[in-house]
Amino acid sequence: MAKILGKDKTVWISGRRKTAVARIKMAPGFGQFIINGEHRMEEYFPATLDQSRLLQPFKVTGRDHKGYDISVKVVGGGKKSQLGAVVLGLAKAIELTDANLRPLLKDAGLLTRDPRMKERKKYGLKRARKAPQFSKR
């Protein structure tokens, strides 16, 4: 679901991790970073480590995130999964704006989706693989 709209180079793209899905709108602007319509980046991800991970695609490519207005709608999963989904979406959006940056993003591992998901529970078991204790008698 990648689109570039109009002359202003607005990019619409999504990123995923586990069950979290992030839909990102990135347009040239003045550095607004809004998550879920009302939260700033510092409010939604208050840990400085999370904030630096969030801006990693910009640091790797040598771009300034203040040159873009970024709007993110993220649902599902936990905070870390949501963070991973947003980072993947931002990396894909930066790649769409300039294809020459793909090798930098690829070498940093930012264009790879983390495929790990929770395994489903099977009948007769307590969880996905944990079985009830065996009793001989």
N, C-alpha and C positions, 0 to 999 in steps of 0.2 A: 504494500500500500504506500508506495512512494510517489509523491507528486511535487512538481515545481510549478507554481502558479504565477502568471503575470510577469510584468517587466521588473517588479521589485524583488524577484527571486525568492519568494516565500516557499519554504519547503515544508511539506506535511509527510511525516514518516512515523512508523511505530517501532518499538523495541520490546523484547520480551525476556523474562527470566522466570523459571519455575512457573507459577500461576499468575505472575504480575505482568500487566500489559501497560505500556506507556505510549500515549499518542502525543506526538510532538509537533508543534508549529514553530518554525524558526524563520524569522524575517530580519532583514537589515534594520537596525534601529539604534536605541540608546542604552541597551544593557538591562532591560527589564527581564527578570527571571521569575515567572509566576507558575506555581504548581497548584493544580486543582482549582484554578480560578480565583483563589483568595490568599494563598500563602506565598511568602517570599522564600527563596532558597534557604536562607538562614533559619527560618521558622520551621520549615518542614523537615529539614535535615540539620538539627542544631549542632551535631558533633563536627568539629573541624576536620577530622579525618574523612568523614562522609562528604563534606563540602569539597575537599581537595580531590577526592575520587570522582565526584560529580563533574568537576571542571577538567579532569584528566585529558579528555579528547582535545580540548583547546590548548592545553599545555604541550601535549605531544606534537601538535601541528604548528605551534608557535603563533596561534591566533589569540585574539583577545575576545572573551565572551561579551564584553561590553559593547561590541560592535553589532550585536544581534539582540532583538527582542524575542525571548523564548517563552512559549506558553506550553505547559505540560499538563496532560490529564492522565493520571496514573491510578489504576485500580487493581485489586487482588493482591494476594501474597502478603508478606511482611515488609517492614521498612527496608531491609537489606535487599530483598528481591526487587522491590520497587526501585531502589537505587541502581541496581544492576540493569534493570530494564531501561531506565532513563539514560544511563551511560551508553548503552548499546544504541539507543535511538539517536542520541546526540552525535555519536561517531558516524552513524550512517548518514545523518543529515549533513555533517561536514564533508563527508565523502561526495555527496551529491552536489555540493556547491563547487568543489574543486576535485576532479578525479585524480590529479597528480598527488594528492595527499594520502591516497589509499595505501601505498607501501608503509608509510609511517604509522598509520592506524593499525594495519595488519600486523606489523612487527611488535607493536605494543599489546597485541591481543584484544583490541577493543572492538573488532568487527565479528568476533566469534560469539555466538549465542551459547550460554551455559545450558546444556540440555538436561541437567539433573532435575528430576521431578520425583515426587513421592510415589512409591509403588502402591498399587491398589490393594485393599484388604481382600484375602481369599476366604471362602467359606470354610468352616471347620477349624480355622486358625484364629488366634487372638488379634494378630496384626497381619502385615503382609507375609511374614515368614515365621513368626513366633507361634509355636504349637503348644497345646496344653501339655502339662507334665504327663509322661507315660507311666502308667501303673500296671505292673505285671499281674497283680491279684486284686 
